[in-house]
Amino acid sequence: MATNFPASLDTLTNPSATDTLDSPPHDEQHADANDAIEALQAKVGVDGSAVTSSLDYKVANLESRPVETKTASYTLVAADVNKRIVMNNAGATTITVNDGVFAAGDSVWIHNIGAGTTTVTAGTATVNTAASLDLAQWEGGSLYFTSASSAIFFRGGGVATFDVDYLVVAGGGAGGGNFGSNTPGGGGGAGGYRCSVTGEDSGGGASAESKFQAQVDVAYWVFVGAGGSGAVGDTADISTSGSASIFGSVASSGGGVGGGITNVPASYGPAVGGSGGGGRGTNSGAAGTTGQGFAGAAASTSGEGGGGGGAGAAAVVPASAVGGNGGAGVSSSITGSSVARGGGGGGADLGGTAGSGGTGGGGAGSTSGAATAGTANTGGGGGGGGTSGSGGNGGSGVVIIRFPTAQGSPTIGAGLTSSSTTDGTDTIITFTAGADTITWSS
């Protein structure tokens, strides 16, 4: 009996202890066993087998799929079976699939690392897919042949991601308000500052973070934090800290409120935040958040307020009886131009010299009346209030992202206020208010 394996399983007869050597025939038993063993060996294959139908060949190619890089449009050939074809061109390219080149069960992996779009194109063969056949940079998938003339393209082949640079700045804390001629308010701390741009800094003296790995067809939340509200002087109002800003999994903490006092009278603050709020008088400033900002400070006497911490530097206790200056912010060129953000608010003074806001949108303290607010979309802290003075509002935060223009225009939810521009081969989107999602489509 000739073996049927591997097309189907053989049915072999096992002799019993009472059978004679010719029932079943002894030579046929050996021949059947030999045929089956040889068929198994052929199916498994020898080490390093070049027979494409052998298991050794298929397993070896699964473990180490050969890679060929193409820099121009390309037509697949039979030798590409089980290979990874990598396209790398700044312009648009195609990969053409023709009839009669591959057999049922064959596959080819296709990846695009170039800035130009690669399109899987049906030549004389049929190519079906549930997704797009256009592959932007860093996208890919597998081409599986169901017959010699028809293939299915499965987009993905692992999760394709692309780099997104980000700058996420939270809302700044408000400066503390003051009741009458009590010890004046401290400056608000700057909003937390997180940045992934290579060669730049995050807040609190940290280096740039890793770039965000985005995927297509995934909705990412964006939230732009509001600045804290400054208390009106001579009232029961209490100033507040800023709100967090968020992009995907990246969240920056709101700036801490500066120390203040109400007409009850009751004191409040300073608070820990992205950067910490400044204290009233000689009361200590609050701490900042690691990797986001620095601490606020106290003033040198009870007649002034301390400065709020900045994203780039801590506030310091002034050497003389003046309001403390806010800590400096950090500059970023994510938009193509260098802009400072995340300055701390200045402390107040009772009739003398109030502290100035830190570079990067920090508001100045006052000697009487309302202090200066932090600048919008910088996360700057508000200034502290002097005699009967209101605390300055914290500046609102901002979320800025930068990604390859070739990735396409994302869908942005209606709840966000944003603007878009380009710089070289990149697109920059700046979110200035609101909360909603952003999605890049396949």
HELIX and SHEET records of a PDB file:
HELIX    1   1 HIS A   26  VAL A   44  1                                  19    
HELIX    2   2 LEU A   55  GLU A   63  1                                   9    
HELIX    3   3 ALA A   78  ASP A   80  5                                   3    
HELIX    4   4 GLY A  203  GLY A  205  5                                   3    
HELIX    5   5 THR A  405  GLN A  407  5                                   3    
SHEET    1   A 6 VAL A  67  LYS A  70  0                                        
SHEET    2   A 6 ARG A  84  MET A  87  1                                        
SHEET    3   A 6 SER A 107  ASN A 112  1                                        
SHEET    4   A 6 GLU A 139  SER A 147 -1                                        
SHEET    5   A 6 SER A 150  ARG A 155 -1                                        
SHEET    6   A 6 THR A 126  ASN A 128  1                                        
SHEET    1   B 4 TYR A  74  THR A  75  0                                        
SHEET    2   B 4 THR A  93  VAL A  97  1                                        
SHEET    3   B 4 THR A 118  ALA A 122  1                                        
SHEET    4   B 4 ASP A 134  LEU A 135 -1                                        
SHEET    1   C 3 TYR A 193  CYS A 195  0                                        
SHEET    2   C 3 THR A 161  VAL A 169 -1                                        
SHEET    3   C 3 PHE A 212  GLN A 215 -1                                        
SHEET    1   D 7 TYR A 193  CYS A 195  0                                        
SHEET    2   D 7 THR A 161  VAL A 169 -1                                        
SHEET    3   D 7 VAL A 398  PRO A 404 -1                                        
SHEET    4   D 7 ASP A 426  THR A 439 -1                                        
SHEET    5   D 7 ALA A 219  PHE A 223 -1                                        
SHEET    6   D 7 SER A 245  PHE A 247 -1                                        
SHEET    7   D 7 VAL A 250  SER A 252 -1                                        
SHEET    1   E 5 TYR A 193  CYS A 195  0                                        
SHEET    2   E 5 THR A 161  VAL A 169 -1                                        
SHEET    3   E 5 VAL A 398  PRO A 404 -1                                        
SHEET    4   E 5 ASP A 426  THR A 439 -1                                        
SHEET    5   E 5 THR A 411  ILE A 412 -1                                        
SHEET    1   F 5 TYR A 193  CYS A 195  0                                        
SHEET    2   F 5 THR A 161  VAL A 169 -1                                        
SHEET    3   F 5 VAL A 398  PRO A 404 -1                                        
SHEET    4   F 5 ASP A 426  THR A 439 -1                                        
SHEET    5   F 5 LEU A 416  ASP A 423 -1                                        
SHEET    1   G 2 GLY A 260  ILE A 261  0                                        
SHEET    2   G 2 SER A 267  TYR A 268 -1                                        
SHEET    1   H 2 VAL A 330  SER A 332  0                                        
SHEET    2   H 2 VAL A 339  ARG A 341 -1                                        
END                                                                             
